[in-house]
Amino acid sequence: MSEALAPAQALYIGMEVVIAVFSVLGNVMVVWAVKINKSLRDTTFCFIVSLALADIAVGALVIPLAITISIGLQTHFYSCLMVACTVLVLTQSSILALLAIAIDRYLRVKIPTR
């Protein structure tokens, strides 16, 4: 790509990089906190760690792939398909982890333990 990035595109890429870095660092701290604190090892925190791992994957893999797509990198059809499927699967895993947490919280309120 020989042309320079437009200011709006450079701003977009910069913001995506900032979001990716904070996403990875913040979620690594969540996983680390659950790992070192024995009192946080119950079902709810397992779901939270699952969400954190999915968000780490989004920050580390999906956002760089989105940046690559946004700069207009030319790829073969199957490479593009693989990138699109990776983006979809990882973002959906984050959403499904949020759904699991919501269901867990609902069941904890609806069916309290003794």
DRENLUMSE-12894 format. One record per atom (N, C-alpha, C, CB): residue in one letter; atom name; x, y, z. Coordinates in nm, 3 decimals. Atoms other than C-alpha are relative to their C-alpha. Glycine has a CB too. Layout:
BEGIN
{resn=a; name=CA; u=X; v=Y; w=Z}
...
% end
This chain:
BEGIN
{resn=m; name=N; u=0.085; v=-0.117; w=0.000}
{resn=m; name=CA; u=0.000; v=0.000; w=0.000}
{resn=m; name=C; u=0.089; v=0.123; w=0.000}
{resn=m; name=CB; u=-0.097; v=0.000; w=0.122}
{resn=s; name=N; u=-0.093; v=-0.111; w=0.015}
{resn=s; name=CA; u=0.175; v=0.311; w=-0.120}
{resn=s; name=C; u=-0.057; v=0.133; w=0.048}
{resn=s; name=CB; u=0.040; v=0.013; w=-0.144}
{resn=e; name=N; u=0.057; v=-0.128; w=-0.043}
{resn=e; name=CA; u=-0.069; v=0.582; w=-0.015}
{resn=e; name=C; u=-0.001; v=0.011; w=0.151}
{resn=e; name=CB; u=-0.142; v=0.015; w=-0.055}
{resn=a; name=N; u=0.000; v=-0.027; w=-0.144}
{resn=a; name=CA; u=-0.067; v=0.743; w=0.328}
{resn=a; name=C; u=-0.141; v=-0.018; w=0.057}
{resn=a; name=CB; u=0.053; v=0.143; w=0.030}
{resn=l; name=N; u=0.128; v=0.017; w=-0.066}
{resn=l; name=CA; u=-0.341; v=0.681; w=0.579}
{resn=l; name=C; u=-0.068; v=0.136; w=0.016}
{resn=l; name=CB; u=0.018; v=-0.068; w=0.138}
{resn=a; name=N; u=0.079; v=-0.122; w=-0.024}
{resn=a; name=CA; u=-0.618; v=0.939; w=0.602}
{resn=a; name=C; u=-0.001; v=0.028; w=0.150}
{resn=a; name=CB; u=-0.146; v=-0.014; w=-0.056}
{resn=p; name=N; u=0.001; v=-0.032; w=-0.143}
{resn=p; name=CA; u=-0.634; v=1.124; w=0.935}
{resn=p; name=C; u=-0.108; v=-0.076; w=0.077}
{resn=p; name=CB; u=-0.019; v=0.149; w=0.020}
{resn=a; name=N; u=0.107; v=0.073; w=-0.068}
{resn=a; name=CA; u=-0.966; v=0.959; w=1.020}
{resn=a; name=C; u=0.037; v=-0.147; w=0.018}
{resn=a; name=CB; u=-0.132; v=0.012; w=-0.080}
{resn=q; name=N; u=-0.040; v=0.139; w=-0.009}
{resn=q; name=CA; u=-0.824; v=0.615; w=0.947}
{resn=q; name=C; u=0.113; v=-0.017; w=0.102}
{resn=q; name=CB; u=0.044; v=-0.053; w=-0.137}
{resn=a; name=N; u=-0.108; v=0.007; w=-0.100}
{resn=a; name=CA; u=-0.512; v=0.685; w=1.155}
{resn=a; name=C; u=-0.058; v=0.012; w=0.141}
{resn=a; name=CB; u=0.104; v=0.112; w=-0.025}
{resn=l; name=N; u=0.067; v=-0.012; w=-0.130}
{resn=l; name=CA; u=-0.737; v=0.795; w=1.443}
{resn=l; name=C; u=-0.070; v=-0.130; w=0.037}
{resn=l; name=CB; u=-0.100; v=0.116; w=-0.002}
{resn=y; name=N; u=0.067; v=0.128; w=-0.024}
{resn=y; name=CA; u=-0.942; v=0.477; w=1.407}
{resn=y; name=C; u=0.100; v=-0.108; w=0.043}
{resn=y; name=CB; u=-0.074; v=-0.046; w=-0.128}
{resn=i; name=N; u=-0.100; v=0.102; w=-0.033}
{resn=i; name=CA; u=-0.632; v=0.257; w=1.412}
{resn=i; name=C; u=0.060; v=0.028; w=0.138}
{resn=i; name=CB; u=0.112; v=-0.003; w=-0.107}
{resn=g; name=N; u=-0.054; v=-0.035; w=-0.132}
{resn=g; name=CA; u=-0.490; v=0.445; w=1.711}
{resn=g; name=C; u=-0.095; v=-0.037; w=0.113}
{resn=g; name=CB; u=0.032; v=0.148; w=0.007}
{resn=m; name=N; u=0.099; v=0.033; w=-0.103}
{resn=m; name=CA; u=-0.812; v=0.406; w=1.909}
{resn=m; name=C; u=-0.015; v=-0.152; w=0.015}
{resn=m; name=CB; u=-0.136; v=0.064; w=-0.035}
{resn=e; name=N; u=0.008; v=0.147; w=-0.006}
{resn=e; name=CA; u=-0.833; v=0.036; w=1.820}
{resn=e; name=C; u=0.119; v=-0.059; w=0.076}
{resn=e; name=CB; u=-0.007; v=-0.059; w=-0.142}
{resn=v; name=N; u=-0.120; v=0.048; w=-0.071}
{resn=v; name=CA; u=-0.476; v=-0.017; w=1.944}
{resn=v; name=C; u=-0.012; v=0.027; w=0.150}
{resn=v; name=CB; u=0.128; v=0.067; w=-0.057}
{resn=v; name=N; u=0.019; v=-0.033; w=-0.142}
{resn=v; name=CA; u=-0.553; v=0.162; w=2.272}
{resn=v; name=C; u=-0.101; v=-0.094; w=0.064}
{resn=v; name=CB; u=-0.045; v=0.146; w=0.016}
{resn=i; name=N; u=0.102; v=0.091; w=-0.053}
{resn=i; name=CA; u=-0.868; v=-0.047; w=2.321}
{resn=i; name=C; u=0.056; v=-0.140; w=0.014}
{resn=i; name=CB; u=-0.123; v=-0.001; w=-0.092}
{resn=a; name=N; u=-0.057; v=0.135; w=-0.005}
{resn=a; name=CA; u=-0.679; v=-0.368; w=2.242}
{resn=a; name=C; u=0.096; v=-0.016; w=0.118}
{resn=a; name=CB; u=0.073; v=-0.032; w=-0.131}
{resn=v; name=N; u=-0.098; v=0.008; w=-0.109}
{resn=v; name=CA; u=-0.399; v=-0.292; w=2.488}
{resn=v; name=C; u=-0.069; v=-0.002; w=0.136}
{resn=v; name=CB; u=0.098; v=0.119; w=-0.007}
{resn=f; name=N; u=0.070; v=-0.003; w=-0.127}
{resn=f; name=CA; u=-0.634; v=-0.200; w=2.771}
{resn=f; name=C; u=-0.086; v=-0.124; w=0.021}
{resn=f; name=CB; u=-0.087; v=0.124; w=0.009}
{resn=s; name=N; u=0.079; v=0.123; w=-0.009}
{resn=s; name=CA; u=-0.856; v=-0.501; w=2.694}
{resn=s; name=C; u=0.085; v=-0.116; w=0.047}
{resn=s; name=CB; u=-0.066; v=-0.032; w=-0.135}
{resn=v; name=N; u=-0.088; v=0.112; w=-0.037}
{resn=v; name=CA; u=-0.568; v=-0.744; w=2.716}
{resn=v; name=C; u=0.053; v=0.018; w=0.142}
{resn=v; name=CB; u=0.117; v=-0.012; w=-0.099}
{resn=l; name=N; u=-0.057; v=-0.022; w=-0.133}
{resn=l; name=CA; u=-0.407; v=-0.585; w=3.023}
{resn=l; name=C; u=-0.105; v=-0.013; w=0.111}
{resn=l; name=CB; u=0.064; v=0.139; w=0.007}
{resn=g; name=N; u=0.104; v=0.008; w=-0.102}
{resn=g; name=CA; u=-0.731; v=-0.547; w=3.217}
{resn=g; name=C; u=-0.049; v=-0.141; w=0.023}
{resn=g; name=CB; u=-0.116; v=0.087; w=-0.039}
{resn=n; name=N; u=0.049; v=0.137; w=-0.015}
{resn=n; name=CA; u=-0.848; v=-0.900; w=3.149}
{resn=n; name=C; u=0.107; v=-0.095; w=0.051}
{resn=n; name=CB; u=-0.054; v=-0.051; w=-0.132}
{resn=v; name=N; u=-0.108; v=0.080; w=-0.061}
{resn=v; name=CA; u=-0.508; v=-1.047; w=3.231}
{resn=v; name=C; u=0.001; v=0.021; w=0.151}
{resn=v; name=CB; u=0.139; v=0.038; w=-0.061}
{resn=m; name=N; u=0.007; v=-0.026; w=-0.145}
{resn=m; name=CA; u=-0.540; v=-0.877; w=3.571}
{resn=m; name=C; u=-0.117; v=-0.073; w=0.064}
{resn=m; name=CB; u=-0.012; v=0.151; w=0.026}
{resn=v; name=N; u=0.114; v=0.075; w=-0.053}
{resn=v; name=CA; u=-0.884; v=-1.037; w=3.618}
{resn=v; name=C; u=0.037; v=-0.147; w=0.018}
{resn=v; name=CB; u=-0.123; v=0.014; w=-0.094}
{resn=v; name=N; u=-0.040; v=0.142; w=-0.008}
{resn=v; name=CA; u=-0.748; v=-1.384; w=3.542}
{resn=v; name=C; u=0.102; v=-0.019; w=0.112}
{resn=v; name=CB; u=0.059; v=-0.050; w=-0.135}
{resn=w; name=N; u=-0.104; v=0.009; w=-0.104}
{resn=w; name=CA; u=-0.449; v=-1.320; w=3.768}
{resn=w; name=C; u=-0.061; v=0.011; w=0.139}
{resn=w; name=CB; u=0.106; v=0.109; w=-0.021}
{resn=a; name=N; u=0.064; v=-0.017; w=-0.130}
{resn=a; name=CA; u=-0.669; v=-1.201; w=4.056}
{resn=a; name=C; u=-0.074; v=-0.126; w=0.042}
{resn=a; name=CB; u=-0.096; v=0.118; w=-0.002}
{resn=v; name=N; u=0.073; v=0.123; w=-0.033}
{resn=v; name=CA; u=-0.885; v=-1.513; w=4.038}
{resn=v; name=C; u=0.100; v=-0.113; w=0.027}
{resn=v; name=CB; u=-0.096; v=-0.039; w=-0.114}
{resn=k; name=N; u=-0.100; v=0.107; w=-0.019}
{resn=k; name=CA; u=-0.574; v=-1.733; w=4.014}
{resn=k; name=C; u=0.065; v=0.009; w=0.137}
{resn=k; name=CB; u=0.107; v=0.007; w=-0.109}
{resn=i; name=N; u=-0.073; v=-0.010; w=-0.126}
{resn=i; name=CA; u=-0.403; v=-1.593; w=4.324}
{resn=i; name=C; u=-0.091; v=0.006; w=0.122}
{resn=i; name=CB; u=0.088; v=0.123; w=-0.003}
{resn=n; name=N; u=0.091; v=-0.011; w=-0.113}
{resn=n; name=CA; u=-0.714; v=-1.549; w=4.541}
{resn=n; name=C; u=-0.088; v=-0.125; w=0.009}
{resn=n; name=CB; u=-0.088; v=0.128; w=-0.013}
{resn=k; name=N; u=0.072; v=0.127; w=-0.015}
{resn=k; name=CA; u=-0.852; v=-1.883; w=4.666}
{resn=k; name=C; u=-0.150; v=0.020; w=0.023}
{resn=k; name=CB; u=0.059; v=-0.079; w=0.115}
{resn=s; name=N; u=0.142; v=-0.022; w=-0.029}
{resn=s; name=CA; u=-1.183; v=-1.729; w=4.777}
{resn=s; name=C; u=-0.081; v=0.032; w=-0.125}
{resn=s; name=CB; u=-0.016; v=0.113; w=0.100}
{resn=l; name=N; u=0.069; v=-0.032; w=0.125}
{resn=l; name=CA; u=-1.268; v=-1.638; w=4.416}
{resn=l; name=C; u=-0.018; v=-0.121; w=-0.090}
{resn=l; name=CB; u=0.075; v=0.107; w=-0.073}
{resn=r; name=N; u=0.006; v=0.120; w=0.084}
{resn=r; name=CA; u=-1.278; v=-1.996; w=4.296}
{resn=r; name=C; u=-0.135; v=-0.069; w=0.013}
{resn=r; name=CB; u=0.113; v=-0.097; w=0.036}
{resn=d; name=N; u=0.130; v=0.065; w=0.007}
{resn=d; name=CA; u=-1.648; v=-2.066; w=4.254}
{resn=d; name=C; u=-0.052; v=0.012; w=-0.143}
{resn=d; name=CB; u=-0.100; v=0.063; w=0.102}
{resn=t; name=N; u=0.054; v=0.009; w=0.136}
{resn=t; name=CA; u=-1.876; v=-2.111; w=3.954}
{resn=t; name=C; u=-0.009; v=0.137; w=-0.067}
{resn=t; name=CB; u=-0.137; v=-0.064; w=0.003}
{resn=t; name=N; u=0.016; v=-0.133; w=0.059}
{resn=t; name=CA; u=-1.948; v=-1.743; w=3.900}
{resn=t; name=C; u=0.133; v=0.055; w=-0.050}
{resn=t; name=CB; u=-0.061; v=0.096; w=0.100}
{resn=f; name=N; u=-0.130; v=-0.052; w=0.042}
{resn=f; name=CA; u=-1.580; v=-1.652; w=3.886}
{resn=f; name=C; u=0.061; v=-0.083; w=-0.112}
{resn=f; name=CB; u=0.095; v=0.005; w=0.119}
{resn=c; name=N; u=-0.043; v=0.078; w=0.117}
{resn=c; name=CA; u=-1.515; v=-1.941; w=3.646}
{resn=c; name=C; u=-0.059; v=0.060; w=-0.127}
{resn=c; name=CB; u=-0.042; v=-0.148; w=0.015}
{resn=f; name=N; u=0.062; v=-0.066; w=0.115}
{resn=f; name=CA; u=-1.762; v=-1.774; w=3.412}
{resn=f; name=C; u=0.067; v=0.135; w=-0.029}
{resn=f; name=CB; u=-0.150; v=0.021; w=0.024}
{resn=i; name=N; u=-0.066; v=-0.129; w=0.018}
{resn=i; name=CA; u=-1.591; v=-1.439; w=3.469}
{resn=i; name=C; u=0.138; v=-0.019; w=-0.064}
{resn=i; name=CB; u=0.014; v=0.074; w=0.134}
{resn=v; name=N; u=-0.130; v=0.031; w=0.062}
{resn=v; name=CA; u=-1.252; v=-1.592; w=3.385}
{resn=v; name=C; u=-0.020; v=-0.040; w=-0.146}
{resn=v; name=CB; u=0.073; v=-0.113; w=0.077}
{resn=s; name=N; u=0.030; v=0.036; w=0.139}
{resn=s; name=CA; u=-1.408; v=-1.742; w=3.072}
{resn=s; name=C; u=-0.025; v=0.125; w=-0.084}
{resn=s; name=CB; u=-0.123; v=-0.093; w=-0.005}
{resn=l; name=N; u=0.023; v=-0.127; w=0.070}
{resn=l; name=CA; u=-1.530; v=-1.396; w=2.972}
{resn=l; name=C; u=0.131; v=0.076; w=-0.018}
{resn=l; name=CB; u=-0.102; v=0.086; w=0.077}
{resn=a; name=N; u=-0.129; v=-0.070; w=0.009}
{resn=a; name=CA; u=-1.187; v=-1.249; w=3.048}
{resn=a; name=C; u=0.088; v=-0.063; w=-0.108}
{resn=a; name=CB; u=0.072; v=-0.003; w=0.136}
{resn=l; name=N; u=-0.080; v=0.066; w=0.103}
{resn=l; name=CA; u=-1.016; v=-1.510; w=2.829}
{resn=l; name=C; u=-0.053; v=0.029; w=-0.140}
{resn=l; name=CB; u=0.003; v=-0.152; w=0.024}
{resn=a; name=N; u=0.058; v=-0.035; w=0.129}
{resn=a; name=CA; u=-1.260; v=-1.444; w=2.546}
{resn=a; name=C; u=0.034; v=0.144; w=-0.038}
{resn=a; name=CB; u=-0.153; v=-0.020; w=0.002}
{resn=d; name=N; u=-0.034; v=-0.139; w=0.030}
{resn=d; name=CA; u=-1.195; v=-1.071; w=2.577}
{resn=d; name=C; u=0.149; v=0.020; w=-0.028}
{resn=d; name=CB; u=-0.043; v=0.089; w=0.117}
{resn=i; name=N; u=-0.142; v=-0.004; w=0.034}
{resn=i; name=CA; u=-0.819; v=-1.129; w=2.576}
{resn=i; name=C; u=0.019; v=-0.041; w=-0.146}
{resn=i; name=CB; u=0.082; v=-0.095; w=0.094}
{resn=a; name=N; u=-0.009; v=0.043; w=0.140}
{resn=a; name=CA; u=-0.863; v=-1.317; w=2.248}
{resn=a; name=C; u=-0.051; v=0.108; w=-0.095}
{resn=a; name=CB; u=-0.080; v=-0.129; w=-0.021}
{resn=v; name=N; u=0.050; v=-0.110; w=0.083}
{resn=v; name=CA; u=-1.069; v=-1.028; w=2.111}
{resn=v; name=C; u=0.105; v=0.110; w=-0.010}
{resn=v; name=CB; u=-0.133; v=0.057; w=0.057}
{resn=g; name=N; u=-0.100; v=-0.106; w=0.002}
{resn=g; name=CA; u=-0.805; v=-0.776; w=2.213}
{resn=g; name=C; u=0.127; v=-0.038; w=-0.073}
{resn=g; name=CB; u=0.034; v=0.040; w=0.139}
{resn=a; name=N; u=-0.128; v=0.043; w=0.058}
{resn=a; name=CA; u=-0.509; v=-0.982; w=2.095}
{resn=a; name=C; u=-0.011; v=-0.046; w=-0.145}
{resn=a; name=CB; u=0.058; v=-0.110; w=0.083}
{resn=l; name=N; u=0.014; v=0.055; w=0.135}
{resn=l; name=CA; u=-0.650; v=-1.134; w=1.775}
{resn=l; name=C; u=-0.099; v=0.074; w=-0.087}
{resn=l; name=CB; u=-0.041; v=-0.143; w=0.009}
{resn=v; name=N; u=0.106; v=-0.058; w=0.082}
{resn=v; name=CA; u=-0.974; v=-0.975; w=1.658}
{resn=v; name=C; u=0.031; v=0.144; w=-0.038}
{resn=v; name=CB; u=-0.133; v=-0.007; w=0.073}
{resn=i; name=N; u=-0.027; v=-0.141; w=0.031}
{resn=i; name=CA; u=-0.873; v=-0.610; w=1.684}
{resn=i; name=C; u=0.114; v=0.015; w=-0.102}
{resn=i; name=CB; u=0.033; v=0.077; w=0.129}
{resn=p; name=N; u=-0.101; v=-0.010; w=0.109}
{resn=p; name=CA; u=-0.547; v=-0.659; w=1.487}
{resn=p; name=C; u=-0.052; v=-0.046; w=-0.136}
{resn=p; name=CB; u=0.122; v=-0.083; w=0.037}
{resn=l; name=N; u=0.059; v=0.043; w=0.128}
{resn=l; name=CA; u=-0.744; v=-0.851; w=1.224}
{resn=l; name=C; u=-0.092; v=0.108; w=-0.056}
{resn=l; name=CB; u=-0.077; v=-0.132; w=0.018}
{resn=a; name=N; u=0.088; v=-0.108; w=0.046}
{resn=a; name=CA; u=-1.000; v=-0.569; w=1.209}
{resn=a; name=C; u=0.082; v=0.116; w=-0.057}
{resn=a; name=CB; u=-0.089; v=0.050; w=0.116}
{resn=i; name=N; u=-0.087; v=-0.106; w=0.053}
{resn=i; name=CA; u=-0.719; v=-0.317; w=1.162}
{resn=i; name=C; u=0.055; v=-0.041; w=-0.136}
{resn=i; name=CB; u=0.117; v=0.029; w=0.098}
{resn=t; name=N; u=-0.051; v=0.050; w=0.127}
{resn=t; name=CA; u=-0.573; v=-0.532; w=0.886}
{resn=t; name=C; u=-0.106; v=0.012; w=-0.109}
{resn=t; name=CB; u=0.045; v=-0.146; w=0.013}
{resn=i; name=N; u=0.108; v=-0.012; w=0.098}
{resn=i; name=CA; u=-0.911; v=-0.542; w=0.712}
{resn=i; name=C; u=-0.025; v=0.146; w=-0.035}
{resn=i; name=CB; u=-0.130; v=-0.065; w=0.056}
{resn=s; name=N; u=0.033; v=-0.141; w=0.024}
{resn=s; name=CA; u=-0.962; v=-0.167; w=0.754}
{resn=s; name=C; u=0.102; v=0.072; w=-0.089}
{resn=s; name=CB; u=-0.010; v=0.072; w=0.131}
{resn=i; name=N; u=-0.099; v=-0.066; w=0.088}
{resn=i; name=CA; u=-0.637; v=-0.076; w=0.576}
{resn=i; name=C; u=-0.007; v=-0.053; w=-0.143}
{resn=i; name=CB; u=0.141; v=-0.020; w=0.056}
{resn=g; name=N; u=0.023; v=0.046; w=0.137}
{resn=g; name=CA; u=-0.753; v=-0.272; w=0.272}
{resn=g; name=C; u=0.102; v=-0.099; w=-0.051}
{resn=g; name=CB; u=-0.003; v=0.116; w=-0.090}
{resn=l; name=N; u=-0.096; v=0.101; w=0.043}
{resn=l; name=CA; u=-0.504; v=-0.557; w=0.263}
{resn=l; name=C; u=-0.069; v=-0.101; w=-0.092}
{resn=l; name=CB; u=0.062; v=-0.073; w=0.123}
{resn=q; name=N; u=0.057; v=0.093; w=0.096}
{resn=q; name=CA; u=-0.573; v=-0.774; w=-0.041}
{resn=q; name=C; u=0.041; v=-0.143; w=0.037}
{resn=q; name=CB; u=0.047; v=0.034; w=-0.144}
{resn=t; name=N; u=-0.026; v=0.140; w=-0.032}
{resn=t; name=CA; u=-0.604; v=-1.146; w=0.040}
{resn=t; name=C; u=-0.078; v=-0.090; w=-0.094}
{resn=t; name=CB; u=-0.037; v=-0.031; w=0.148}
{resn=h; name=N; u=0.076; v=0.098; w=0.076}
{resn=h; name=CA; u=-0.726; v=-1.461; w=-0.124}
{resn=h; name=C; u=-0.134; v=-0.022; w=0.068}
{resn=h; name=CB; u=0.079; v=-0.134; w=-0.013}
{resn=f; name=N; u=0.135; v=0.021; w=-0.051}
{resn=f; name=CA; u=-1.087; v=-1.565; w=-0.077}
{resn=f; name=C; u=0.001; v=-0.079; w=0.130}
{resn=f; name=CB; u=-0.086; v=-0.071; w=-0.104}
{resn=y; name=N; u=0.002; v=0.086; w=-0.119}
{resn=y; name=CA; u=-1.014; v=-1.840; w=0.175}
{resn=y; name=C; u=0.070; v=0.065; w=0.119}
{resn=y; name=CB; u=0.066; v=-0.134; w=-0.031}
{resn=s; name=N; u=-0.063; v=-0.075; w=-0.109}
{resn=s; name=CA; u=-0.781; v=-1.620; w=0.377}
{resn=s; name=C; u=-0.099; v=0.100; w=0.060}
{resn=s; name=CB; u=0.127; v=0.073; w=-0.049}
{resn=c; name=N; u=0.101; v=-0.095; w=-0.045}
{resn=c; name=CA; u=-1.053; v=-1.357; w=0.396}
{resn=c; name=C; u=-0.110; v=-0.072; w=0.078}
{resn=c; name=CB; u=-0.060; v=0.077; w=-0.119}
{resn=l; name=N; u=0.103; v=0.080; w=-0.068}
{resn=l; name=CA; u=-1.306; v=-1.624; w=0.494}
{resn=l; name=C; u=0.049; v=-0.045; w=0.137}
{resn=l; name=CB; u=-0.038; v=-0.122; w=-0.086}
{resn=m; name=N; u=-0.055; v=0.042; w=-0.129}
{resn=m; name=CA; u=-1.077; v=-1.753; w=0.768}
{resn=m; name=C; u=0.005; v=0.116; w=0.099}
{resn=m; name=CB; u=0.140; v=-0.059; w=-0.019}
{resn=v; name=N; u=-0.005; v=-0.119; w=-0.086}
{resn=v; name=CA; u=-1.026; v=-1.400; w=0.906}
{resn=v; name=C; u=-0.140; v=0.036; w=0.047}
{resn=v; name=CB; u=0.064; v=0.120; w=-0.075}
{resn=a; name=N; u=0.138; v=-0.034; w=-0.037}
{resn=a; name=CA; u=-1.401; v=-1.332; w=0.900}
{resn=a; name=C; u=-0.056; v=-0.100; w=0.101}
{resn=a; name=CB; u=-0.089; v=0.005; w=-0.125}
{resn=c; name=N; u=0.048; v=0.102; w=-0.093}
{resn=c; name=CA; u=-1.479; v=-1.661; w=1.073}
{resn=c; name=C; u=0.067; v=0.013; w=0.136}
{resn=c; name=CB; u=0.024; v=-0.141; w=-0.057}
{resn=t; name=N; u=-0.072; v=-0.019; w=-0.127}
{resn=t; name=CA; u=-1.213; v=-1.599; w=1.338}
{resn=t; name=C; u=-0.058; v=0.118; w=0.077}
{resn=t; name=CB; u=0.150; v=0.023; w=-0.025}
{resn=v; name=N; u=0.058; v=-0.117; w=-0.065}
{resn=v; name=CA; u=-1.353; v=-1.255; w=1.410}
{resn=v; name=C; u=-0.137; v=-0.034; w=0.057}
{resn=v; name=CB; u=-0.010; v=0.117; w=-0.100}
{resn=l; name=N; u=0.135; v=0.034; w=-0.046}
{resn=l; name=CA; u=-1.708; v=-1.390; w=1.435}
{resn=l; name=C; u=0.002; v=-0.096; w=0.118}
{resn=l; name=CB; u=-0.079; v=-0.060; w=-0.114}
{resn=v; name=N; u=-0.003; v=0.099; w=-0.108}
{resn=v; name=CA; u=-1.623; v=-1.690; w=1.653}
{resn=v; name=C; u=0.049; v=0.061; w=0.130}
{resn=v; name=CB; u=0.089; v=-0.118; w=-0.040}
{resn=l; name=N; u=-0.054; v=-0.056; w=-0.124}
{resn=l; name=CA; u=-1.414; v=-1.494; w=1.902}
{resn=l; name=C; u=-0.091; v=0.106; w=0.060}
{resn=l; name=CB; u=0.138; v=0.060; w=-0.026}
{resn=t; name=N; u=0.091; v=-0.099; w=-0.056}
{resn=t; name=CA; u=-1.659; v=-1.207; w=1.936}
{resn=t; name=C; u=-0.126; v=-0.068; w=0.055}
{resn=t; name=CB; u=-0.038; v=0.104; w=-0.105}
{resn=q; name=N; u=0.117; v=0.072; w=-0.051}
{resn=q; name=CA; u=-1.948; v=-1.451; w=1.975}
{resn=q; name=C; u=0.032; v=-0.076; w=0.128}
{resn=q; name=CB; u=-0.053; v=-0.096; w=-0.105}
{resn=s; name=N; u=-0.036; v=0.067; w=-0.125}
{resn=s; name=CA; u=-1.756; v=-1.641; w=2.244}
{resn=s; name=C; u=-0.006; v=0.096; w=0.117}
{resn=s; name=CB; u=0.139; v=-0.062; w=-0.010}
{resn=s; name=N; u=0.011; v=-0.102; w=-0.104}
{resn=s; name=CA; u=-1.737; v=-1.318; w=2.442}
{resn=s; name=C; u=-0.146; v=0.025; w=0.036}
{resn=s; name=CB; u=0.068; v=0.130; w=-0.044}
{resn=i; name=N; u=0.143; v=-0.022; w=-0.025}
{resn=i; name=CA; u=-2.111; v=-1.261; w=2.403}
{resn=i; name=C; u=-0.062; v=-0.119; w=0.071}
{resn=i; name=CB; u=-0.073; v=0.027; w=-0.133}
{resn=l; name=N; u=0.055; v=0.119; w=-0.066}
{resn=l; name=CA; u=-2.191; v=-1.620; w=2.502}
{resn=l; name=C; u=0.049; v=-0.013; w=0.144}
{resn=l; name=CB; u=0.037; v=-0.125; w=-0.079}
{resn=a; name=N; u=-0.047; v=-0.001; w=-0.139}
{resn=a; name=CA; u=-1.974; v=-1.586; w=2.813}
{resn=a; name=C; u=-0.082; v=0.098; w=0.083}
{resn=a; name=CB; u=0.150; v=0.038; w=0.006}
{resn=l; name=N; u=0.089; v=-0.094; w=-0.069}
{resn=l; name=CA; u=-2.179; v=-1.279; w=2.908}
{resn=l; name=C; u=-0.137; v=-0.062; w=0.025}
{resn=l; name=CB; u=-0.015; v=0.130; w=-0.081}
{resn=l; name=N; u=0.128; v=0.068; w=-0.017}
{resn=l; name=CA; u=-2.495; v=-1.485; w=2.854}
{resn=l; name=C; u=0.007; v=-0.103; w=0.113}
{resn=l; name=CB; u=-0.043; v=-0.067; w=-0.131}
{resn=a; name=N; u=-0.017; v=0.099; w=-0.107}
{resn=a; name=CA; u=-2.362; v=-1.761; w=3.080}
{resn=a; name=C; u=0.003; v=0.067; w=0.136}
{resn=a; name=CB; u=0.129; v=-0.081; w=-0.022}
{resn=i; name=N; u=-0.003; v=-0.072; w=-0.127}
{resn=i; name=CA; u=-2.290; v=-1.508; w=3.355}
{resn=i; name=C; u=-0.139; v=0.048; w=0.037}
{resn=i; name=CB; u=0.098; v=0.120; w=-0.008}
{resn=a; name=N; u=0.136; v=-0.048; w=-0.028}
{resn=a; name=CA; u=-2.640; v=-1.361; w=3.322}
{resn=a; name=C; u=-0.090; v=-0.114; w=0.045}
{resn=a; name=CB; u=-0.058; v=0.067; w=-0.125}
{resn=i; name=N; u=0.082; v=0.115; w=-0.041}
{resn=i; name=CA; u=-2.801; v=-1.706; w=3.344}
{resn=i; name=C; u=0.041; v=-0.047; w=0.139}
{resn=i; name=CB; u=0.014; v=-0.115; w=-0.101}
{resn=d; name=N; u=-0.048; v=0.039; w=-0.133}
{resn=d; name=CA; u=-2.582; v=-1.796; w=3.643}
{resn=d; name=C; u=-0.054; v=0.093; w=0.108}
{resn=d; name=CB; u=0.154; v=-0.001; w=0.004}
{resn=r; name=N; u=0.051; v=-0.097; w=-0.098}
{resn=r; name=CA; u=-2.680; v=-1.476; w=3.824}
{resn=r; name=C; u=-0.151; v=-0.013; w=0.018}
{resn=r; name=CB; u=0.034; v=0.143; w=-0.044}
{resn=y; name=N; u=0.144; v=0.018; w=-0.010}
{resn=y; name=CA; u=-3.049; v=-1.532; w=3.744}
{resn=y; name=C; u=-0.033; v=-0.122; w=0.085}
{resn=y; name=CB; u=-0.062; v=-0.015; w=-0.140}
{resn=l; name=N; u=0.027; v=0.122; w=-0.076}
{resn=l; name=CA; u=-3.039; v=-1.886; w=3.879}
{resn=l; name=C; u=0.039; v=0.015; w=0.146}
{resn=l; name=CB; u=0.073; v=-0.119; w=-0.062}
{resn=r; name=N; u=-0.039; v=-0.024; w=-0.140}
{resn=r; name=CA; u=-2.856; v=-1.771; w=4.193}
{resn=r; name=C; u=-0.105; v=0.079; w=0.076}
{resn=r; name=CB; u=0.134; v=0.073; w=0.007}
{resn=v; name=N; u=0.105; v=-0.079; w=-0.065}
{resn=v; name=CA; u=-3.134; v=-1.523; w=4.265}
{resn=v; name=C; u=-0.130; v=-0.081; w=0.008}
{resn=v; name=CB; u=-0.024; v=0.132; w=-0.076}
{resn=k; name=N; u=0.126; v=0.074; w=0.007}
{resn=k; name=CA; u=-3.422; v=-1.748; w=4.158}
{resn=k; name=C; u=0.002; v=-0.125; w=0.088}
{resn=k; name=CB; u=-0.030; v=-0.040; w=-0.145}
{resn=i; name=N; u=-0.014; v=0.123; w=-0.080}
{resn=i; name=CA; u=-3.295; v=-2.067; w=4.327}
{resn=i; name=C; u=0.117; v=0.018; w=0.094}
{resn=i; name=CB; u=0.020; v=-0.127; w=-0.093}
{resn=p; name=N; u=-0.114; v=-0.023; w=-0.090}
{resn=p; name=CA; u=-3.085; v=-1.958; w=4.625}
{resn=p; name=C; u=0.047; v=-0.131; w=0.065}
{resn=p; name=CB; u=-0.039; v=0.102; w=0.110}
{resn=t; name=N; u=-0.056; v=0.118; w=-0.067}
{resn=t; name=CA; u=-2.854; v=-2.212; w=4.784}
{resn=t; name=C; u=-0.017; v=0.016; w=0.150}
{resn=t; name=CB; u=0.150; v=-0.021; w=-0.036}
{resn=r; name=N; u=0.021; v=-0.003; w=-0.145}
{resn=r; name=CA; u=-2.888; v=-2.304; w=5.148}
{resn=r; name=C; u=0.127; v=0.031; w=0.073}
{resn=r; name=CB; u=-0.055; v=-0.131; w=0.049}
% end
